[in-house]
Amino acid sequence: MRKPQSMKALEELGRVRLSENFFMRDFLHSEIASFYGIPNIPDDPDLAIAAGRRLCEECLEPLRARFGRISIRSAFRSVEVNQFGNEHDLNCGRNETNFAGHIWDRRDATGGMGATACVIVHALIPYYEATGRWEALAWWIHDHLPYDDLEFFPRFAAVNINWREHRRGRIYSFIPPRRGLLTKRGQENFEGTHEGEYAEWLAGL
């Protein structure tokens, strides 16, 4: 598929079904793009679709199947949107660090494809608000899904879920008081099951 050059072509891109419950259109909205009038359109739609399908099928669909509704907070960014966001302190990393991340239509330094979506898991919100324990979702994802990287944020414990061909495995939090690294490949707590970390949350669902 060529990069859309018309509204109709963009409409067709949005209608591409990535998985049972997700379409490409679900991932194209960007407040930066809307407010500043920067088109959020992939230069390489085929690569963006391929990466998005893996993210949806392997991470988002299983998450939705287990916990119900999830809201997409931020997902695909064009290189132009991401660069603008980075240069204007709008919570976007450098383009190079977002290739195969929020920038789905660029491969990373290893040549691998990938995709990131920031999502809110609605079933976690009451438990998180009562306990502050975002780790319950982190460890459940760690035990059940082939994620590459997770980043948690304070508002509703929203999480960047990254799927990537060459999986690294890392969980990081921006939520106080436990800001920083939760685990990564090679750490002692990376291996094994972590059921005790999310048993209380699951029991209350």
Phi and psi in degrees as a GROMACS rama.xvg file:
@    title "Ramachandran Plot"
@    xaxis  label "Phi"
@    yaxis  label "Psi"
@TYPE xy
-82.062  158.735  ARG-2
-59.7496  128.415  LYS-3
-57.7469  132.546  PRO-4
-116.726  7.13161  GLN-5
-147.762  163.867  SER-6
-61.1014  -40.3836  MET-7
-63.7031  -40.7862  LYS-8
-67.0135  -38.5635  ALA-9
-66.3543  -37.3668  LEU-10
-60.5727  -42.1683  GLU-11
-66.0737  -38.8477  GLU-12
-60.9243  -43.8433  LEU-13
-62.2499  -25.8025  GLY-14
-83.9942  -4.36306  ARG-15
-64.9845  126.569  VAL-16
-88.279  119.597  ARG-17
-87.1385  -29.3194  LEU-18
-162.994  -173.557  SER-19
-55.8216  -40.1483  GLU-20
-115.157  1.29731  ASN-21
-128.493  138.51  PHE-22
-117.08  159.494  PHE-23
-57.1425  -34.5298  MET-24
-59.6083  -31.1323  ARG-25
-60.3448  -21.9468  ASP-26
-109.646  1.07846  PHE-27
-93.4902  -12.8002  LEU-28
-70.308  139.093  HIS-29
-147.565  125.316  SER-30
-62.0611  -38.0358  GLU-31
-59.9958  -48.4372  ILE-32
-62.1367  -43.2795  ALA-33
-67.2269  -45.7252  SER-34
-72.847  -39.5962  PHE-35
-99.8693  1.6172  TYR-36
68.9631  38.6527  GLY-37
-107.382  119.477  ILE-38
-59.6374  131.036  PRO-39
-104.483  73.0774  ASN-40
-126.361  130.915  ILE-41
-66.9604  139.508  PRO-42
-72.7068  -30.9287  ASP-43
-123.245  82.3221  ASP-44
-58.0369  -36.4636  PRO-45
-62.4598  -42.0905  ASP-46
-67.7621  -42.5988  LEU-47
-61.3827  -41.2107  ALA-48
-65.5615  -44.8381  ILE-49
-61.5152  -45.5619  ALA-50
-67.3888  -41.8478  ALA-51
-62.9445  -36.8237  GLY-52
-63.1045  -41.4882  ARG-53
-65.8445  -42.7481  ARG-54
-58.902  -47.1031  LEU-55
-67.986  -49.3098  CYS-56
-69.2342  -36.7808  GLU-57
-96.5045  -21.8052  GLU-58
-121.047  -55.039  CYS-59
-73.5478  -39.4574  LEU-60
-64.2753  -46.4739  GLU-61
-61.9467  -35.8024  PRO-62
-64.8772  -44.0848  LEU-63
-66.6578  -40.1989  ARG-64
-62.5295  -36.1135  ALA-65
-83.1577  -38.0091  ARG-66
-117.838  -1.81968  PHE-67
85.3802  -144.413  GLY-68
-58.9529  134.31  ARG-69
-127.628  143.173  ILE-70
-106.687  136.502  SER-71
-89.8027  117.922  ILE-72
-91.3287  -38.5708  ARG-73
-161.724  142.43  SER-74
-145.855  -110.095  ALA-75
-64.0991  138.034  PHE-76
-131.648  133.484  ARG-77
-68.4791  161.463  SER-78
-61.7023  -33.227  VAL-79
-68.5384  -44.1603  GLU-80
-64.5312  -45.9208  VAL-81
-65.6978  -40.7661  ASN-82
-63.7539  -43.2736  GLN-83
-60.6517  -44.4912  PHE-84
-62.1906  -38.0229  GLY-85
-69.136  -43.7832  ASN-86
-70.9865  -20.4046  GLU-87
-113.845  21.2442  HIS-88
55.1144  48.532  ASP-89
-110  36.758  LEU-90
65.0209  37.5837  ASN-91
-121.63  131.538  CYS-92
-73.4973  175.949  GLY-93
-61.4161  152.03  ARG-94
-54.5112  -45.364  ASN-95
-59.7054  -34.1948  GLU-96
-79.401  -12.0023  THR-97
-105.541  -1.01607  ASN-98
-62.3522  132.076  PHE-99
64.6352  18.3407  ALA-100
-119.308  -113.671  GLY-101
-67.8155  -24.3922  HIS-102
-93.1716  91.8551  ILE-103
-71.353  -24.1107  TRP-104
-98.3298  24.2817  ASP-105
-134.641  138.386  ARG-106
-81.7273  154.521  ARG-107
-80.3275  -175.204  ASP-108
-64.6756  -21.4811  ALA-109
-88.2221  -3.32467  THR-110
88.3997  5.24854  GLY-111
-90.1029  151.679  GLY-112
-93.426  161.698  MET-113
-170.79  171.575  GLY-114
-155.562  146.037  ALA-115
-124.834  142.164  THR-116
-134.855  135.939  ALA-117
-91.1917  120.771  CYS-118
-128.468  157.729  VAL-119
-115.849  125.983  ILE-120
-93.9689  108.649  VAL-121
-61.7177  -33.5509  HIS-122
-66.469  -18.9944  ALA-123
-83.3768  -25.0484  LEU-124
-54.9179  -51.3298  ILE-125
-60.9895  -41.3578  PRO-126
-66.6425  -43.0045  TYR-127
-63.5957  -42.7467  TYR-128
-67.1423  -30.963  GLU-129
-82.023  -32.5478  ALA-130
-118.873  -21.98  THR-131
75.8327  9.11688  GLY-132
-93.5173  85.8832  ARG-133
-71.6562  -21.0684  TRP-134
-61.2075  -25.623  GLU-135
-58.4008  -46.4084  ALA-136
-69.7003  -39.1062  LEU-137
-57.7711  -48.0846  ALA-138
-73.1183  -30.7655  TRP-139
-64.3862  -47.0827  TRP-140
-59.8173  -43.8717  ILE-141
-57.6957  -40.4534  HIS-142
-79.6095  -20.4879  ASP-143
-121.235  -21.3052  HIS-144
-121.918  147.64  LEU-145
-85.1618  58.2415  PRO-146
-74.4802  161.852  TYR-147
-100.415  -44.8859  ASP-148
-151.892  138.873  ASP-149
-124.145  136.318  LEU-150
-131.606  123.305  GLU-151
-103.203  142.965  PHE-152
-124.803  153.01  PHE-153
-61.8183  -39.9529  PRO-154
-70.1173  109.399  ARG-155
60.9429  16.1539  PHE-156
55.8383  39.3757  ALA-157
-58.1645  146.105  ALA-158
-134.9  131.089  VAL-159
-75.9734  115.859  ASN-160
-105.934  118.596  ILE-161
-110.057  127.672  ASN-162
-103.999  137.924  TRP-163
-147.051  147.609  ARG-164
-58.0145  -44.225  GLU-165
-102.945  88.8179  HIS-166
-68.9018  129.324  ARG-167
-96.8483  -49.8905  ARG-168
85.2525  98.2624  GLY-169
-156.988  139.566  ARG-170
-124.581  126.643  ILE-171
-131.633  148.058  TYR-172
-128.406  140.736  SER-173
-105.11  13.6468  PHE-174
-96.6398  117.846  ILE-175
-72.8417  154.557  PRO-176
-86.3923  -4.5841  PRO-177
-98.8296  60.183  ARG-178
-76.6226  144.376  ARG-179
116.213  -161.759  GLY-180
-78.692  129.362  LEU-181
-90.7985  -45.9352  LEU-182
-162.389  161.701  THR-183
-155.736  162.519  LYS-184
-56.4752  132.912  ARG-185
103.841  -23.3644  GLY-186
-77.5615  152.852  GLN-187
-60.1473  -37.1819  GLU-188
-81.347  1.55284  ASN-189
-72.1537  -38.497  PHE-190
-87.3029  164.076  GLU-191
82.311  -177.335  GLY-192
-91.1355  153.714  THR-193
-128.553  33.6636  HIS-194
-56.5321  -35.1131  GLU-195
-63.2547  -21.074  GLY-196
-77.3837  -21.8034  GLU-197
-127.016  5.58192  TYR-198
-60.7982  -43.888  ALA-199
-62.769  -42.7216  GLU-200
-62.9034  -48.2886  TRP-201
-63.3699  -36.2368  LEU-202
-64.1257  -26.7874  ALA-203
-89.1054  -3.254  GLY-204
